[in-house]
Amino acid sequence: MVKMETISKESIKPSSKTPDHLRTFQLSMLDQFIPPSIYSPLILYYSHDESTSNVKQAEISSLLKRSLSDALSLYYPLAGRMTSESSVDCNDQGVDFLEARVDARLSEILKSPQVEVLTQFVPSTSEESGGFLLGIQLNYFHCGGIAIGITICHRIADACTLTMFVKAWTATARGDTNMVAPTIWKWAMDRKGRDQCRLSVACHAVNIRGRMEPPLPECTFGNLIRGADVLGNRELDLGELVSKMREAVGKIDSDFMKELQGENGYDMVVRHSKKAVEWFLDKEVDYFMFTSWCRFPFSESDFGWGKPVWASSASWAAPNTIVLMDSMSNIGGIEAWFTMAEDGSYDEI
């Protein structure tokens, strides 16, 4: 057996409180046929390569914890506890997050993997563990490599669900706007607590400078954006919302630009604007507007006395506006600023 030392253990809670109407998660008939004692272990191994990674090992723990907390706001049942055979109390109690040092090099483990050794890389699911539904263990090797051990209660999630959770978690950690916007959209729909089939529209602003024919330089002045409209509801899972948003953005292609730059371009813009206003004013529709300021170098704005220590937006006049900005923290990521519809308040997600 390889010598292991647990160096820390804490509970990671969702970054936003689960609303009361989502506190009880009902398990399906198929869920209930799976014994609650069965957990599915998954281990992801990463070698250390300073030339390809801009994240230092010392920063990995903070990055994983923060992004995990954000991901749990969407996958909130995982932070709850199973209180009966048929339901989960989504009480935001949290998931276990352990850190451990491994007295070995990653290459030694990969060269001759032994199941009894690999089992040490995931949190224990014994009765003394407190009944968590998701456990994470970050393992450090001598060489600088790491292994992220994940164990999830099979009664609440199968492999497909685990995959979607890991995709959401990794996208949040990377600051991938392709995943962040749909994730926030899903989060917002759930928290409104409306009917499952209620229409929700997400309009994502797209910079069309580079899509014009010929392409325009980035310094071109004005409003060179178009909205990619996505229709959805609470019945759609995160994967479906991601696909629909990518498809909508992808439709702003060369054919779209030819029509926009053609003789019917004005009528095209008018039709879209009228439809957007209809959705916005319709009390039976939840309308969200996304704009990404990621990769815009506001953090480089140096007037002569140095760069800003932080950059942010402020309250927008239009409710349900979400602004995505690159975080200026040492571990990176994305800040999402949300002007809420109920009272126009402005907050950070």
Disulfide bonds with the S-S distance in Angstrom:
none
